[in-house]
Amino acid sequence: YFRVTMHRSPIGLPFKVRRTLEALGLGKRSSVAYLPCNKSSIGSLLKVKELVQVEATQEIRPKRQRVARGWTVLGNQL
């Protein structure tokens, strides 16, 4: 798999670049996506190579789970 991290924002770049980043699963800066190692992924990464950092990994890390808040909302008093 490729671990892809977006390091630069696509602000001011053509719409095709923004659309490519969305297709890769990258919405905001520092967002991470795991992509399979195939020709279509490599082609998309070459289009946005100036904006992303790519690392080769053997496994996909799961997303972090949120910590329990420690309280629950029972209702609205207004």
PDB file with one MODEL, atoms N, CA, C and O in Angstrom:
MODEL        1
ATOM      1  N   TYR A   1       0.832  -1.191   0.000  1.00  0.00           N
ATOM      2  CA  TYR A   1       0.000   0.000   0.000  1.00  0.00           C
ATOM      3  C   TYR A   1       0.870   1.245   0.000  1.00  0.00           C
ATOM      4  O   TYR A   1       2.026   1.213   0.423  1.00  0.00           O
ATOM      5  N   PHE A   2       0.297   2.348  -0.483  1.00  0.00           N
ATOM      6  CA  PHE A   2       0.931   3.654  -0.381  1.00  0.00           C
ATOM      7  C   PHE A   2       0.235   4.419   0.734  1.00  0.00           C
ATOM      8  O   PHE A   2      -0.994   4.457   0.793  1.00  0.00           O
ATOM      9  N   ARG A   3       1.015   5.027   1.613  1.00  0.00           N
ATOM     10  CA  ARG A   3       0.473   5.932   2.625  1.00  0.00           C
ATOM     11  C   ARG A   3       0.700   7.338   2.080  1.00  0.00           C
ATOM     12  O   ARG A   3       1.838   7.793   1.968  1.00  0.00           O
ATOM     13  N   VAL A   4      -0.383   8.015   1.747  1.00  0.00           N
ATOM     14  CA  VAL A   4      -0.310   9.322   1.091  1.00  0.00           C
ATOM     15  C   VAL A   4      -0.763  10.389   2.080  1.00  0.00           C
ATOM     16  O   VAL A   4      -1.844  10.286   2.659  1.00  0.00           O
ATOM     17  N   THR A   5       0.064  11.414   2.273  1.00  0.00           N
ATOM     18  CA  THR A   5      -0.248  12.523   3.164  1.00  0.00           C
ATOM     19  C   THR A   5      -0.229  13.811   2.357  1.00  0.00           C
ATOM     20  O   THR A   5       0.738  14.083   1.646  1.00  0.00           O
ATOM     21  N   MET A   6      -1.297  14.610   2.462  1.00  0.00           N
ATOM     22  CA  MET A   6      -1.328  15.887   1.749  1.00  0.00           C
ATOM     23  C   MET A   6      -0.588  16.928   2.582  1.00  0.00           C
ATOM     24  O   MET A   6      -0.940  17.167   3.737  1.00  0.00           O
ATOM     25  N   HIS A   7       0.449  17.554   1.992  1.00  0.00           N
ATOM     26  CA  HIS A   7       1.252  18.542   2.703  1.00  0.00           C
ATOM     27  C   HIS A   7       0.973  19.966   2.251  1.00  0.00           C
ATOM     28  O   HIS A   7       1.209  20.903   3.014  1.00  0.00           O
ATOM     29  N   ARG A   8       0.483  20.154   1.049  1.00  0.00           N
ATOM     30  CA  ARG A   8       0.177  21.488   0.552  1.00  0.00           C
ATOM     31  C   ARG A   8      -1.275  21.556   0.125  1.00  0.00           C
ATOM     32  O   ARG A   8      -1.848  20.569  -0.335  1.00  0.00           O
ATOM     33  N   SER A   9      -1.853  22.715   0.281  1.00  0.00           N
ATOM     34  CA  SER A   9      -3.247  22.932  -0.079  1.00  0.00           C
ATOM     35  C   SER A   9      -3.382  23.175  -1.583  1.00  0.00           C
ATOM     36  O   SER A   9      -2.479  23.737  -2.203  1.00  0.00           O
ATOM     37  N   PRO A  10      -4.508  22.754  -2.173  1.00  0.00           N
ATOM     38  CA  PRO A  10      -4.710  22.994  -3.605  1.00  0.00           C
ATOM     39  C   PRO A  10      -5.326  24.355  -3.919  1.00  0.00           C
ATOM     40  O   PRO A  10      -5.810  24.561  -5.032  1.00  0.00           O
ATOM     41  N   ILE A  11      -5.321  25.281  -2.972  1.00  0.00           N
ATOM     42  CA  ILE A  11      -5.898  26.606  -3.215  1.00  0.00           C
ATOM     43  C   ILE A  11      -5.134  27.290  -4.346  1.00  0.00           C
ATOM     44  O   ILE A  11      -3.904  27.349  -4.329  1.00  0.00           O
ATOM     45  N   GLY A  12      -5.862  27.797  -5.313  1.00  0.00           N
ATOM     46  CA  GLY A  12      -5.262  28.495  -6.437  1.00  0.00           C
ATOM     47  C   GLY A  12      -4.837  27.588  -7.577  1.00  0.00           C
ATOM     48  O   GLY A  12      -4.325  28.066  -8.590  1.00  0.00           O
ATOM     49  N   LEU A  13      -5.041  26.298  -7.429  1.00  0.00           N
ATOM     50  CA  LEU A  13      -4.676  25.354  -8.481  1.00  0.00           C
ATOM     51  C   LEU A  13      -5.907  25.005  -9.309  1.00  0.00           C
ATOM     52  O   LEU A  13      -7.029  25.252  -8.865  1.00  0.00           O
ATOM     53  N   PRO A  14      -5.730  24.440 -10.492  1.00  0.00           N
ATOM     54  CA  PRO A  14      -6.872  24.099 -11.343  1.00  0.00           C
ATOM     55  C   PRO A  14      -7.828  23.104 -10.679  1.00  0.00           C
ATOM     56  O   PRO A  14      -7.448  22.357  -9.778  1.00  0.00           O
ATOM     57  N   PHE A  15      -9.061  23.117 -11.144  1.00  0.00           N
ATOM     58  CA  PHE A  15     -10.105  22.261 -10.580  1.00  0.00           C
ATOM     59  C   PHE A  15      -9.749  20.786 -10.707  1.00  0.00           C
ATOM     60  O   PHE A  15     -10.097  19.994  -9.831  1.00  0.00           O
ATOM     61  N   LYS A  16      -9.063  20.400 -11.781  1.00  0.00           N
ATOM     62  CA  LYS A  16      -8.694  18.996 -11.979  1.00  0.00           C
ATOM     63  C   LYS A  16      -7.793  18.487 -10.859  1.00  0.00           C
ATOM     64  O   LYS A  16      -7.885  17.326 -10.458  1.00  0.00           O
ATOM     65  N   VAL A  17      -6.927  19.356 -10.359  1.00  0.00           N
ATOM     66  CA  VAL A  17      -6.031  18.955  -9.269  1.00  0.00           C
ATOM     67  C   VAL A  17      -6.840  18.710  -8.003  1.00  0.00           C
ATOM     68  O   VAL A  17      -6.625  17.717  -7.308  1.00  0.00           O
ATOM     69  N   ARG A  18      -7.773  19.614  -7.703  1.00  0.00           N
ATOM     70  CA  ARG A  18      -8.623  19.439  -6.518  1.00  0.00           C
ATOM     71  C   ARG A  18      -9.470  18.185  -6.631  1.00  0.00           C
ATOM     72  O   ARG A  18      -9.651  17.457  -5.655  1.00  0.00           O
ATOM     73  N   ARG A  19      -9.981  17.938  -7.816  1.00  0.00           N
ATOM     74  CA  ARG A  19     -10.800  16.745  -8.036  1.00  0.00           C
ATOM     75  C   ARG A  19      -9.967  15.473  -7.878  1.00  0.00           C
ATOM     76  O   ARG A  19     -10.465  14.475  -7.357  1.00  0.00           O
ATOM     77  N   THR A  20      -8.723  15.495  -8.314  1.00  0.00           N
ATOM     78  CA  THR A  20      -7.839  14.336  -8.159  1.00  0.00           C
ATOM     79  C   THR A  20      -7.570  14.065  -6.684  1.00  0.00           C
ATOM     80  O   THR A  20      -7.573  12.910  -6.256  1.00  0.00           O
ATOM     81  N   LEU A  21      -7.337  15.119  -5.902  1.00  0.00           N
ATOM     82  CA  LEU A  21      -7.107  14.936  -4.466  1.00  0.00           C
ATOM     83  C   LEU A  21      -8.338  14.361  -3.779  1.00  0.00           C
ATOM     84  O   LEU A  21      -8.213  13.503  -2.905  1.00  0.00           O
ATOM     85  N   GLU A  22      -9.521  14.821  -4.161  1.00  0.00           N
ATOM     86  CA  GLU A  22     -10.750  14.277  -3.585  1.00  0.00           C
ATOM     87  C   GLU A  22     -10.915  12.810  -3.947  1.00  0.00           C
ATOM     88  O   GLU A  22     -11.363  12.013  -3.123  1.00  0.00           O
ATOM     89  N   ALA A  23     -10.555  12.448  -5.171  1.00  0.00           N
ATOM     90  CA  ALA A  23     -10.662  11.053  -5.599  1.00  0.00           C
ATOM     91  C   ALA A  23      -9.690  10.162  -4.830  1.00  0.00           C
ATOM     92  O   ALA A  23      -9.969   8.984  -4.607  1.00  0.00           O
ATOM     93  N   LEU A  24      -8.560  10.718  -4.427  1.00  0.00           N
ATOM     94  CA  LEU A  24      -7.594   9.955  -3.640  1.00  0.00           C
ATOM     95  C   LEU A  24      -8.006   9.855  -2.172  1.00  0.00           C
ATOM     96  O   LEU A  24      -7.418   9.079  -1.419  1.00  0.00           O
ATOM     97  N   GLY A  25      -9.007  10.626  -1.759  1.00  0.00           N
ATOM     98  CA  GLY A  25      -9.468  10.584  -0.374  1.00  0.00           C
ATOM     99  C   GLY A  25      -8.776  11.599   0.512  1.00  0.00           C
ATOM    100  O   GLY A  25      -8.759  11.448   1.734  1.00  0.00           O
ATOM    101  N   LEU A  26      -8.204  12.635  -0.090  1.00  0.00           N
ATOM    102  CA  LEU A  26      -7.494  13.662   0.666  1.00  0.00           C
ATOM    103  C   LEU A  26      -8.310  14.944   0.632  1.00  0.00           C
ATOM    104  O   LEU A  26      -8.469  15.550  -0.428  1.00  0.00           O
ATOM    105  N   GLY A  27      -8.829  15.364   1.783  1.00  0.00           N
ATOM    106  CA  GLY A  27      -9.682  16.534   1.821  1.00  0.00           C
ATOM    107  C   GLY A  27      -8.987  17.764   2.369  1.00  0.00           C
ATOM    108  O   GLY A  27      -9.122  18.852   1.810  1.00  0.00           O
ATOM    109  N   LYS A  28      -8.240  17.606   3.464  1.00  0.00           N
ATOM    110  CA  LYS A  28      -7.594  18.737   4.117  1.00  0.00           C
ATOM    111  C   LYS A  28      -6.101  18.477   4.228  1.00  0.00           C
ATOM    112  O   LYS A  28      -5.633  17.362   4.001  1.00  0.00           O
ATOM    113  N   ARG A  29      -5.362  19.520   4.579  1.00  0.00           N
ATOM    114  CA  ARG A  29      -3.928  19.344   4.792  1.00  0.00           C
ATOM    115  C   ARG A  29      -3.697  18.361   5.926  1.00  0.00           C
ATOM    116  O   ARG A  29      -4.481  18.299   6.873  1.00  0.00           O
ATOM    117  N   SER A  30      -2.638  17.604   5.830  1.00  0.00           N
ATOM    118  CA  SER A  30      -2.229  16.590   6.808  1.00  0.00           C
ATOM    119  C   SER A  30      -3.179  15.404   6.862  1.00  0.00           C
ATOM    120  O   SER A  30      -3.057  14.570   7.760  1.00  0.00           O
ATOM    121  N   SER A  31      -4.121  15.300   5.933  1.00  0.00           N
ATOM    122  CA  SER A  31      -4.977  14.119   5.900  1.00  0.00           C
ATOM    123  C   SER A  31      -4.208  12.968   5.263  1.00  0.00           C
ATOM    124  O   SER A  31      -3.337  13.177   4.419  1.00  0.00           O
ATOM    125  N   VAL A  32      -4.544  11.745   5.683  1.00  0.00           N
ATOM    126  CA  VAL A  32      -3.817  10.550   5.257  1.00  0.00           C
ATOM    127  C   VAL A  32      -4.782   9.600   4.569  1.00  0.00           C
ATOM    128  O   VAL A  32      -5.916   9.422   5.011  1.00  0.00           O
ATOM    129  N   ALA A  33      -4.320   8.991   3.478  1.00  0.00           N
ATOM    130  CA  ALA A  33      -5.104   7.980   2.774  1.00  0.00           C
ATOM    131  C   ALA A  33      -4.177   6.828   2.420  1.00  0.00           C
ATOM    132  O   ALA A  33      -2.999   7.037   2.128  1.00  0.00           O
ATOM    133  N   TYR A  34      -4.708   5.619   2.446  1.00  0.00           N
ATOM    134  CA  TYR A  34      -3.966   4.431   2.045  1.00  0.00           C
ATOM    135  C   TYR A  34      -4.503   3.969   0.697  1.00  0.00           C
ATOM    136  O   TYR A  34      -5.705   3.759   0.537  1.00  0.00           O
ATOM    137  N   LEU A  35      -3.606   3.815  -0.266  1.00  0.00           N
ATOM    138  CA  LEU A  35      -3.994   3.436  -1.621  1.00  0.00           C
ATOM    139  C   LEU A  35      -3.296   2.146  -2.013  1.00  0.00           C
ATOM    140  O   LEU A  35      -2.160   1.909  -1.603  1.00  0.00           O
ATOM    141  N   PRO A  36      -3.960   1.308  -2.801  1.00  0.00           N
ATOM    142  CA  PRO A  36      -3.296   0.090  -3.282  1.00  0.00           C
ATOM    143  C   PRO A  36      -2.212   0.446  -4.300  1.00  0.00           C
ATOM    144  O   PRO A  36      -2.288   1.475  -4.972  1.00  0.00           O
ATOM    145  N   CYS A  37      -1.224  -0.404  -4.400  1.00  0.00           N
ATOM    146  CA  CYS A  37      -0.124  -0.191  -5.358  1.00  0.00           C
ATOM    147  C   CYS A  37      -0.552  -0.709  -6.723  1.00  0.00           C
ATOM    148  O   CYS A  37      -0.348  -1.882  -7.037  1.00  0.00           O
ATOM    149  N   ASN A  38      -1.145   0.161  -7.535  1.00  0.00           N
ATOM    150  CA  ASN A  38      -1.505  -0.223  -8.899  1.00  0.00           C
ATOM    151  C   ASN A  38      -1.287   0.965  -9.833  1.00  0.00           C
ATOM    152  O   ASN A  38      -0.962   2.065  -9.386  1.00  0.00           O
ATOM    153  N   LYS A  39      -1.465   0.739 -11.108  1.00  0.00           N
ATOM    154  CA  LYS A  39      -1.145   1.764 -12.106  1.00  0.00           C
ATOM    155  C   LYS A  39      -2.029   2.995 -11.990  1.00  0.00           C
ATOM    156  O   LYS A  39      -1.552   4.114 -12.178  1.00  0.00           O
ATOM    157  N   SER A  40      -3.303   2.809 -11.684  1.00  0.00           N
ATOM    158  CA  SER A  40      -4.191   3.969 -11.601  1.00  0.00           C
ATOM    159  C   SER A  40      -3.837   4.853 -10.404  1.00  0.00           C
ATOM    160  O   SER A  40      -3.906   6.078 -10.497  1.00  0.00           O
ATOM    161  N   SER A  41      -3.458   4.237  -9.283  1.00  0.00           N
ATOM    162  CA  SER A  41      -3.047   5.023  -8.120  1.00  0.00           C
ATOM    163  C   SER A  41      -1.770   5.798  -8.418  1.00  0.00           C
ATOM    164  O   SER A  41      -1.646   6.967  -8.054  1.00  0.00           O
ATOM    165  N   ILE A  42      -0.834   5.149  -9.075  1.00  0.00           N
ATOM    166  CA  ILE A  42       0.432   5.807  -9.396  1.00  0.00           C
ATOM    167  C   ILE A  42       0.202   6.971 -10.353  1.00  0.00           C
ATOM    168  O   ILE A  42       0.826   8.021 -10.203  1.00  0.00           O
ATOM    169  N   GLY A  43      -0.680   6.804 -11.332  1.00  0.00           N
ATOM    170  CA  GLY A  43      -0.983   7.885 -12.265  1.00  0.00           C
ATOM    171  C   GLY A  43      -1.604   9.080 -11.571  1.00  0.00           C
ATOM    172  O   GLY A  43      -1.269  10.224 -11.881  1.00  0.00           O
ATOM    173  N   SER A  44      -2.512   8.826 -10.631  1.00  0.00           N
ATOM    174  CA  SER A  44      -3.134   9.922  -9.890  1.00  0.00           C
ATOM    175  C   SER A  44      -2.116  10.621  -8.993  1.00  0.00           C
ATOM    176  O   SER A  44      -2.144  11.844  -8.852  1.00  0.00           O
ATOM    177  N   LEU A  45      -1.227   9.854  -8.394  1.00  0.00           N
ATOM    178  CA  LEU A  45      -0.209  10.450  -7.528  1.00  0.00           C
ATOM    179  C   LEU A  45       0.772  11.303  -8.326  1.00  0.00           C
ATOM    180  O   LEU A  45       1.264  12.312  -7.819  1.00  0.00           O
ATOM    181  N   LEU A  46       1.058  10.920  -9.545  1.00  0.00           N
ATOM    182  CA  LEU A  46       1.957  11.724 -10.374  1.00  0.00           C
ATOM    183  C   LEU A  46       1.345  13.076 -10.726  1.00  0.00           C
ATOM    184  O   LEU A  46       2.074  14.047 -10.929  1.00  0.00           O
ATOM    185  N   LYS A  47       0.013  13.155 -10.802  1.00  0.00           N
ATOM    186  CA  LYS A  47      -0.647  14.428 -11.104  1.00  0.00           C
ATOM    187  C   LYS A  47      -0.504  15.423  -9.956  1.00  0.00           C
ATOM    188  O   LYS A  47      -0.477  16.632 -10.184  1.00  0.00           O
ATOM    189  N   VAL A  48      -0.412  14.923  -8.725  1.00  0.00           N
ATOM    190  CA  VAL A  48      -0.375  15.801  -7.551  1.00  0.00           C
ATOM    191  C   VAL A  48       0.907  15.607  -6.745  1.00  0.00           C
ATOM    192  O   VAL A  48       0.908  15.810  -5.530  1.00  0.00           O
ATOM    193  N   LYS A  49       1.979  15.224  -7.393  1.00  0.00           N
ATOM    194  CA  LYS A  49       3.211  14.866  -6.694  1.00  0.00           C
ATOM    195  C   LYS A  49       3.815  16.030  -5.906  1.00  0.00           C
ATOM    196  O   LYS A  49       4.555  15.797  -4.949  1.00  0.00           O
ATOM    197  N   GLU A  50       3.519  17.277  -6.283  1.00  0.00           N
ATOM    198  CA  GLU A  50       4.063  18.422  -5.564  1.00  0.00           C
ATOM    199  C   GLU A  50       3.309  18.703  -4.269  1.00  0.00           C
ATOM    200  O   GLU A  50       3.806  19.433  -3.411  1.00  0.00           O
ATOM    201  N   LEU A  51       2.130  18.138  -4.120  1.00  0.00           N
ATOM    202  CA  LEU A  51       1.283  18.444  -2.970  1.00  0.00           C
ATOM    203  C   LEU A  51       1.284  17.360  -1.905  1.00  0.00           C
ATOM    204  O   LEU A  51       0.857  17.611  -0.778  1.00  0.00           O
ATOM    205  N   VAL A  52       1.749  16.171  -2.228  1.00  0.00           N
ATOM    206  CA  VAL A  52       1.625  15.035  -1.316  1.00  0.00           C
ATOM    207  C   VAL A  52       2.985  14.421  -1.014  1.00  0.00           C
ATOM    208  O   VAL A  52       3.961  14.618  -1.739  1.00  0.00           O
ATOM    209  N   GLN A  53       3.012  13.663   0.090  1.00  0.00           N
ATOM    210  CA  GLN A  53       4.174  12.851   0.436  1.00  0.00           C
ATOM    211  C   GLN A  53       3.716  11.401   0.409  1.00  0.00           C
ATOM    212  O   GLN A  53       2.662  11.073   0.954  1.00  0.00           O
ATOM    213  N   VAL A  54       4.499  10.528  -0.219  1.00  0.00           N
ATOM    214  CA  VAL A  54       4.107   9.132  -0.405  1.00  0.00           C
ATOM    215  C   VAL A  54       5.128   8.229   0.270  1.00  0.00           C
ATOM    216  O   VAL A  54       6.336   8.402   0.101  1.00  0.00           O
ATOM    217  N   GLU A  55       4.626   7.256   1.043  1.00  0.00           N
ATOM    218  CA  GLU A  55       5.472   6.253   1.681  1.00  0.00           C
ATOM    219  C   GLU A  55       4.911   4.883   1.347  1.00  0.00           C
ATOM    220  O   GLU A  55       3.696   4.715   1.243  1.00  0.00           O
ATOM    221  N   ALA A  56       5.780   3.912   1.180  1.00  0.00           N
ATOM    222  CA  ALA A  56       5.342   2.533   0.942  1.00  0.00           C
ATOM    223  C   ALA A  56       5.205   1.830   2.290  1.00  0.00           C
ATOM    224  O   ALA A  56       6.114   1.887   3.117  1.00  0.00           O
ATOM    225  N   THR A  57       4.060   1.161   2.512  1.00  0.00           N
ATOM    226  CA  THR A  57       3.827   0.433   3.757  1.00  0.00           C
ATOM    227  C   THR A  57       3.319  -0.964   3.441  1.00  0.00           C
ATOM    228  O   THR A  57       2.841  -1.229   2.338  1.00  0.00           O
ATOM    229  N   GLN A  58       3.425  -1.844   4.407  1.00  0.00           N
ATOM    230  CA  GLN A  58       2.960  -3.213   4.241  1.00  0.00           C
ATOM    231  C   GLN A  58       1.521  -3.391   4.709  1.00  0.00           C
ATOM    232  O   GLN A  58       0.824  -4.293   4.245  1.00  0.00           O
ATOM    233  N   GLU A  59       1.073  -2.537   5.625  1.00  0.00           N
ATOM    234  CA  GLU A  59      -0.263  -2.712   6.198  1.00  0.00           C
ATOM    235  C   GLU A  59      -0.941  -1.361   6.381  1.00  0.00           C
ATOM    236  O   GLU A  59      -0.288  -0.317   6.391  1.00  0.00           O
ATOM    237  N   ILE A  60      -2.245  -1.400   6.523  1.00  0.00           N
ATOM    238  CA  ILE A  60      -3.038  -0.191   6.730  1.00  0.00           C
ATOM    239  C   ILE A  60      -3.245  -0.008   8.222  1.00  0.00           C
ATOM    240  O   ILE A  60      -3.688  -0.927   8.911  1.00  0.00           O
ATOM    241  N   ARG A  61      -2.924   1.177   8.720  1.00  0.00           N
ATOM    242  CA  ARG A  61      -3.175   1.474  10.128  1.00  0.00           C
ATOM    243  C   ARG A  61      -4.620   1.919  10.284  1.00  0.00           C
ATOM    244  O   ARG A  61      -5.111   2.709   9.477  1.00  0.00           O
ATOM    245  N   PRO A  62      -5.304   1.430  11.301  1.00  0.00           N
ATOM    246  CA  PRO A  62      -6.695   1.866  11.499  1.00  0.00           C
ATOM    247  C   PRO A  62      -6.746   3.316  11.976  1.00  0.00           C
ATOM    248  O   PRO A  62      -5.797   3.821  12.575  1.00  0.00           O
ATOM    249  N   LYS A  63      -7.870   3.972  11.698  1.00  0.00           N
ATOM    250  CA  LYS A  63      -8.049   5.341  12.163  1.00  0.00           C
ATOM    251  C   LYS A  63      -8.162   5.339  13.677  1.00  0.00           C
ATOM    252  O   LYS A  63      -8.627   4.369  14.276  1.00  0.00           O
ATOM    253  N   ARG A  64      -7.730   6.440  14.292  1.00  0.00           N
ATOM    254  CA  ARG A  64      -7.804   6.553  15.743  1.00  0.00           C
ATOM    255  C   ARG A  64      -9.254   6.632  16.191  1.00  0.00           C
ATOM    256  O   ARG A  64     -10.079   7.291  15.558  1.00  0.00           O
ATOM    257  N   GLN A  65      -9.546   5.964  17.273  1.00  0.00           N
ATOM    258  CA  GLN A  65     -10.872   6.027  17.858  1.00  0.00           C
ATOM    259  C   GLN A  65     -10.925   7.190  18.841  1.00  0.00           C
ATOM    260  O   GLN A  65      -9.946   7.472  19.532  1.00  0.00           O
ATOM    261  N   ARG A  66     -12.056   7.853  18.899  1.00  0.00           N
ATOM    262  CA  ARG A  66     -12.211   8.947  19.848  1.00  0.00           C
ATOM    263  C   ARG A  66     -12.292   8.413  21.267  1.00  0.00           C
ATOM    264  O   ARG A  66     -12.825   7.331  21.513  1.00  0.00           O
ATOM    265  N   VAL A  67     -11.759   9.183  22.186  1.00  0.00           N
ATOM    266  CA  VAL A  67     -11.832   8.838  23.594  1.00  0.00           C
ATOM    267  C   VAL A  67     -13.225   9.201  24.095  1.00  0.00           C
ATOM    268  O   VAL A  67     -13.795  10.209  23.678  1.00  0.00           O
ATOM    269  N   ALA A  68     -13.771   8.384  24.984  1.00  0.00           N
ATOM    270  CA  ALA A  68     -15.089   8.667  25.549  1.00  0.00           C
ATOM    271  C   ALA A  68     -15.055  10.003  26.283  1.00  0.00           C
ATOM    272  O   ALA A  68     -14.082  10.312  26.971  1.00  0.00           O
ATOM    273  N   ARG A  69     -16.107  10.788  26.141  1.00  0.00           N
ATOM    274  CA  ARG A  69     -16.149  12.126  26.723  1.00  0.00           C
ATOM    275  C   ARG A  69     -16.245  12.108  28.245  1.00  0.00           C
ATOM    276  O   ARG A  69     -15.759  13.029  28.901  1.00  0.00           O
ATOM    277  N   GLY A  70     -16.851  11.095  28.806  1.00  0.00           N
ATOM    278  CA  GLY A  70     -17.001  11.049  30.251  1.00  0.00           C
ATOM    279  C   GLY A  70     -18.330  11.613  30.718  1.00  0.00           C
ATOM    280  O   GLY A  70     -18.609  11.610  31.917  1.00  0.00           O
ATOM    281  N   TRP A  71     -19.159  12.101  29.797  1.00  0.00           N
ATOM    282  CA  TRP A  71     -20.476  12.612  30.143  1.00  0.00           C
ATOM    283  C   TRP A  71     -21.419  12.363  28.980  1.00  0.00           C
ATOM    284  O   TRP A  71     -20.976  12.144  27.853  1.00  0.00           O
ATOM    285  N   THR A  72     -22.719  12.395  29.249  1.00  0.00           N
ATOM    286  CA  THR A  72     -23.713  12.212  28.201  1.00  0.00           C
ATOM    287  C   THR A  72     -24.769  13.305  28.311  1.00  0.00           C
ATOM    288  O   THR A  72     -25.049  13.790  29.408  1.00  0.00           O
ATOM    289  N   VAL A  73     -25.348  13.690  27.200  1.00  0.00           N
ATOM    290  CA  VAL A  73     -26.403  14.693  27.170  1.00  0.00           C
ATOM    291  C   VAL A  73     -27.727  13.984  27.406  1.00  0.00           C
ATOM    292  O   VAL A  73     -28.086  13.069  26.663  1.00  0.00           O
ATOM    293  N   LEU A  74     -28.458  14.403  28.440  1.00  0.00           N
ATOM    294  CA  LEU A  74     -29.733  13.777  28.771  1.00  0.00           C
ATOM    295  C   LEU A  74     -30.903  14.461  28.079  1.00  0.00           C
ATOM    296  O   LEU A  74     -31.917  13.820  27.804  1.00  0.00           O
ATOM    297  N   GLY A  75     -30.780  15.729  27.800  1.00  0.00           N
ATOM    298  CA  GLY A  75     -31.865  16.442  27.139  1.00  0.00           C
ATOM    299  C   GLY A  75     -31.543  17.923  27.048  1.00  0.00           C
ATOM    300  O   GLY A  75     -30.493  18.376  27.504  1.00  0.00           O
ATOM    301  N   ASN A  76     -32.468  18.672  26.448  1.00  0.00           N
ATOM    302  CA  ASN A  76     -32.291  20.098  26.272  1.00  0.00           C
ATOM    303  C   ASN A  76     -33.194  20.823  27.256  1.00  0.00           C
ATOM    304  O   ASN A  76     -34.394  20.552  27.299  1.00  0.00           O
ATOM    305  N   GLN A  77     -32.651  21.730  28.042  1.00  0.00           N
ATOM    306  CA  GLN A  77     -33.418  22.457  29.047  1.00  0.00           C
ATOM    307  C   GLN A  77     -34.033  23.748  28.506  1.00  0.00           C
ATOM    308  O   GLN A  77     -34.747  24.440  29.232  1.00  0.00           O
ATOM    309  N   LEU A  78     -33.768  24.076  27.258  1.00  0.00           N
ATOM    310  CA  LEU A  78     -34.300  25.329  26.707  1.00  0.00           C
ATOM    311  C   LEU A  78     -35.645  25.150  26.099  1.00  0.00           C
ATOM    312  O   LEU A  78     -36.227  26.111  25.594  1.00  0.00           O
TER     313      LEU A  78
ENDMDL
END
